[in-house]
Amino acid sequence: MTYPPPSGGWNDPAWSGQQSGPPADPTLPIGGQPVPTQPGPVDPYAPVDPYGAGQQPVPTTAYALPGYPAPGHPGYGYAPPQKTNGLAIAALVLSLIGLTSCITAPIGAILGHMAQKQIRVTGEGGEGMAKAAIIVGWILTALLVLVILFYAAAIIFAITQSDNTSY
């Protein structure tokens, strides 16, 4: 049984007949047209105008490193330092001075509550300082009340245990 000679430029090495022409170029499809190329790589970080259909990406500034946003773009980089609430600083200072003076601790705790309210409204920094002032201030105030109660109990105990002898 014999096979018909191959067509389309493909040569069968087992066929012993006359070859019809040079071997076909493997990069060309059967129709002879060139193979379309693949699209090139697209930079996913290149800024694109969402309203400019089919436009080229906007070039970044000359001194921006590849893969990093250009300086000055909003939302990138470090945020400017946040202003700290002055009342929170004063509250913490007064609460800590309460370790030695005892009277400024409740004032610092109350100022800490006021500072927290201001921080919620204005969005300033210092929330941690206000919270620390509240905690330290109320703990020192509670210790002050316990010390006063202890001294009052000691005085009352001393009065009740003393002799009522007059000289």
C-alpha positions in Angstrom: 0.0 0.0 0.0 1.4 3.4 -1.0 0.6 6.8 0.4 0.0 9.8 -1.7 2.9 12.3 -1.7 2.6 14.9 1.1 1.3 18.4 0.2 1.7 21.8 1.8 5.5 21.9 1.9 5.9 19.1 4.4 8.4 16.5 3.4 8.1 13.0 4.6 11.5 11.5 5.1 10.2 8.0 4.4 8.9 9.0 1.0 11.3 8.3 -1.7 9.8 10.5 -4.4 11.1 13.8 -5.8 10.7 16.7 -3.3 8.5 19.5 -4.5 10.6 22.3 -3.2 12.6 23.6 -0.3 11.3 22.9 3.2 8.8 25.3 4.6 9.7 28.0 7.1 8.4 26.9 10.6 7.7 30.5 11.6 5.2 31.0 8.9 1.7 29.6 9.1 0.3 27.5 6.2 -1.1 30.5 4.4 2.3 32.2 4.2 1.4 35.2 6.4 3.7 36.0 9.3 2.7 34.9 12.8 1.4 37.9 14.8 3.7 38.9 17.7 2.7 38.8 21.3 1.9 42.1 23.0 4.8 43.6 24.9 5.0 43.8 28.7 2.7 46.5 30.3 3.9 48.4 33.3 1.1 47.9 35.9 2.4 51.0 37.9 2.3 53.5 35.0 -0.2 56.2 35.7 -3.1 56.2 33.3 -5.7 58.9 32.7 -9.0 57.0 33.3 -10.8 59.4 30.8 -8.2 59.2 28.0 -9.3 56.1 26.1 -6.4 54.8 24.1 -3.9 57.4 25.2 -0.4 56.6 26.2 0.4 56.5 29.9 1.5 59.8 31.5 5.3 59.7 32.0 6.6 60.1 35.5 9.1 62.8 36.4 12.7 62.3 35.3 14.1 61.7 38.8 11.6 59.0 39.9 13.0 55.5 40.3 11.4 52.8 38.2 8.7 51.0 40.1 8.3 53.8 42.6 5.7 56.6 42.4 7.0 60.1 41.6 7.5 62.3 44.7 4.7 64.7 45.5 1.9 62.3 44.6 -0.9 62.5 47.3 -1.3 59.3 49.2 2.2 58.1 48.8 5.2 58.4 51.2 5.2 59.7 54.7 2.4 61.7 56.2 3.4 65.1 57.7 3.7 64.9 61.5 0.5 65.3 63.3 -0.1 68.1 65.8 -0.3 66.9 69.4 -3.1 68.2 71.5 -1.7 70.6 74.1 -4.4 69.7 76.7 -3.3 66.0 76.5 0.3 67.1 77.2 -0.8 69.2 80.2 -3.0 66.4 81.5 -0.1 63.9 81.5 2.3 66.3 83.1 -0.2 67.1 85.9 -1.0 63.5 86.4 2.7 62.6 86.8 3.3 65.6 89.1 0.6 64.1 91.2 3.1 61.4 92.3 4.7 64.1 94.6 2.0 66.7 95.1 -1.1 64.5 95.3 -3.5 67.3 94.4 -2.7 67.6 90.7 -3.5 63.9 89.9 -7.3 64.4 89.8 -6.9 67.6 87.8 -4.7 65.7 85.3 -7.3 63.0 85.0 -10.1 65.4 84.4 -8.0 67.3 81.8 -7.3 63.9 80.2 -11.0 63.4 79.7 -11.4 66.8 78.2 -8.4 66.2 75.9 -9.9 63.0 74.6 -13.0 64.8 73.7 -11.1 67.5 71.8 -9.0 64.9 70.0 -12.1 63.1 68.7 -13.5 66.4 67.4 -10.3 67.9 65.9 -8.4 64.7 64.9 -5.2 65.9 66.5 -2.6 63.5 68.0 -2.1 62.8 71.6 -4.8 60.2 72.3 -2.3 57.9 74.1 -1.1 60.7 76.3 -4.6 61.6 77.2 -5.4 58.0 78.1 -2.2 57.7 80.1 -3.1 60.9 82.0 -6.6 59.5 82.8 -5.2 56.2 84.0 -2.3 57.6 86.1 -4.5 60.4 87.4 -7.3 58.2 88.7 -5.0 55.6 90.1 -3.1 58.2 92.1 -6.3 59.9 93.2 -7.6 56.5 94.4 -4.3 55.9 96.3 -4.6 59.4 97.8 -8.2 58.7 99.0 -7.0 55.4 100.6 -4.1 57.2 102.4 -6.5 59.8 103.7 -8.9 57.1 104.9 -6.1 55.3 106.5 -4.9 58.4 108.4 -8.5 59.2 109.4 -9.0 55.7 110.7 -5.7 55.8 112.6 -6.6 59.1 114.2 -10.1 57.9 115.2 -8.5 54.7 116.6 -6.0 56.7 118.6 -8.7 59.0 120.0 -10.9 56.1 121.1 -8.0 54.2 122.7 -6.6 57.1 124.6 -7.3 57.6 128.4 -9.5 60.5 129.2 -7.4 61.7 132.0 -6.8 65.4 132.2 -3.9 66.9 133.9 
